[in-house]
């Protein structure tokens, strides 16, 4: 399976999904006007990737800002990963990176962690 990459810009995140290593990474900001259309190919790639059982997946979430519409898409990704863990015997870890002192980003991660049954690591950076 091919890797999936999007070069980020001012309002769209950088996406690097490595099919061989199982390391999925999103970073930057996400406040795209057409969020559903933007995330569609990401979700399609992930659906296809999650068809194979027993993968070890690490999702490095390194966002600095995202809007409500993007938040819904992120929850969709976390739901897909939770389903994979439960039904395809996959191992999933979310590494939630947030700037030290950014209480809003930390709380967003904690809320996602409460919504899904997958482990989250919270990693502050300066």
N, C-alpha and C positions, 0 to 999 in steps of 0.2 A: 504494500500500500504506500502511496506517495505521502510525503509530509504535506502539511497545510500551513501556509504562511501568508500573512498580510502585513505589509509595511504600514505602520501607524502614521498618523498625521495629527494635526491640531485637535480634531474631534473624533478620531477613530483610533482604537487601540492597536498596538502591535500584537499579532497572533503568531505564535510558533508552536505548532503541534508536531512532535516528532514521533512518527509511527513505530520506529524501531526501538526507541528507548522508553516509550510510554510517558514522556515528559511533555505536558501540555502547559503552555505559558501564555498569559495575556497581561499586557502592561500598558501603562499610559492613561489616557483619558477616553471616555466614551460618552459622547452626547450627540451622536449622529442623528440627523433629522429623520432618516428613514431606518430606524433601528431594526424593524422586522426584516426588511430586505437585506440589510447589512449582515445580520446574524444568520440568515437562512443557509448560506453555504457552510458556515461554521458548524451549525447543528447537523446538516446533512453529512459532513465529513465525520463528525463524532458518532452519529448513528451507525454509519458503516463500520467505523473503527470498533465500536462496541459489540459488533456481531460476534466476534471471536471471544470465547470465554477465557478465563484464567489469566488475564493480563494484570500487570502491576502498573498502576497509573498514579502519577504525581501531577497535580494541577497547581502550578505556581501562579498565584493571583497577585499581580503587582500593580494594581490600578491606583491612580492618585485621585481620580474623580470619575463618577459616573452618574447619569441622570436616572430618573425613575423608570423610564422605558428600557434602558439598558439593564437596570436592576432585575426587571422581569425576565430578560433573556438569560442573565446569569443564574437565576433561580432555575430556569429550565435546564441549563447545563448541569447544575448540582443535582437536580431530580434525576436526570439521565444517569449520572454517575452513581447515585444511590441505588437506582434500579439495577445497574450493572453489578454492583457489589452484592446485592441481595439475590439476583437471579442468574448471574453468569459466573459466580465464584471469583469475581475480580477483587483485587486489592486496590483501594483508592485512598489517597491522602491529599488533602488540600492544604497547601502552604500559603497562608494569607499574610502577605507582606504589607506593612503600613508604616508611614513615617512616624517616628517617635513623637508623641504628643498629639497626633491626629486622632482624637477621641471618636470623631464621627466615622472614620474609616474602620477603626477597631470595632466599634459597636455594630457597624454593618456586617462585618465578618462574624461577630458573635451571634447576630440574628440569623444569618444563613446557617450557622452551625446548629442552632436550635431547631431549624426547619427541616433539616435532613439528617439521616443516620449515616454519616460518613465522618471520619476524623478530620479535624482542623488543627493545624499548628499556627500559632500567631507569632509572627516574626517582625519585631520592630527594627527599623533602620534609621540612621541619622542623616 
